[in-house]
Amino acid sequence: MSASAYAADEALTEQQIEGVQETIRGMDCTVEDTNIEMENGGYEADDVICKDDKKFDVYLDKDFKVTKKVKE
């Protein structure tokens, strides 16, 4: 298995999870900590539920800025 494959399974730190959570809360949305993972040098938050009860996958860069929001 390559090093990049191992990196995808790397555990997130508390600071990384809180950074993603802060951004998601700023969107009036919520996500379970277990649905946050590293992806392509940034983060993916799966099954984000927003105020209107719509569900999204949200992608963030390494600085916790949203790069893409995909409706499920």
C-alpha positions in Angstrom: 0.0 0.0 0.0 1.4 3.4 -0.9 2.1 6.2 1.7 -0.8 8.3 0.2 -3.2 5.4 0.9 -2.2 5.4 4.5 -2.5 9.2 4.8 -6.2 8.9 3.8 -6.8 6.8 6.9 -4.9 9.1 9.2 -6.7 10.0 12.4 -7.8 13.7 12.7 -6.6 15.8 15.6 -9.1 17.5 17.9 -8.0 20.8 16.4 -8.8 19.6 12.8 -12.2 18.3 13.8 -13.0 21.6 15.7 -11.9 23.6 12.6 -14.3 21.7 10.4 -17.1 21.9 13.0 -16.7 25.6 13.3 -17.1 26.1 9.6 -20.1 23.8 9.4 -21.8 25.6 12.4 -21.1 28.9 10.6 -23.3 27.5 7.7 -26.2 26.8 10.2 -25.4 23.1 9.7 -24.3 20.1 11.9 -22.1 17.1 11.3 -21.1 14.1 13.4 -17.3 14.1 14.2 -17.2 10.6 12.9 -18.3 11.9 9.4 -15.2 14.1 9.0 -12.2 12.8 7.2 -9.1 14.0 5.4 -9.4 14.2 1.6 -7.0 15.6 -1.0 -5.0 17.7 1.4 -8.2 19.1 3.0 -11.3 17.7 4.6 -14.6 16.1 3.7 -17.7 16.3 6.0 -20.2 13.6 5.0 -23.9 13.8 5.8 -23.9 17.4 6.9 -27.5 18.4 7.9 -28.4 22.1 7.4 -31.2 24.2 9.0 -33.6 23.4 6.1 -33.1 19.6 6.8 -31.2 19.2 3.6 -28.2 16.9 3.6 -24.9 17.7 1.9 -21.3 16.5 1.6 -19.1 19.5 2.2 -15.4 19.7 1.1 -13.0 22.1 2.8 -9.4 23.1 2.1 -6.6 22.7 4.7 -7.6 26.2 6.1 -11.2 25.1 6.7 -12.6 27.1 3.8 -15.5 25.5 1.9 -14.4 24.5 -1.6 -17.5 22.5 -2.6 -21.0 21.6 -1.2 -22.8 18.7 -2.9 -26.5 18.0 -2.1 -27.1 14.3 -1.3 
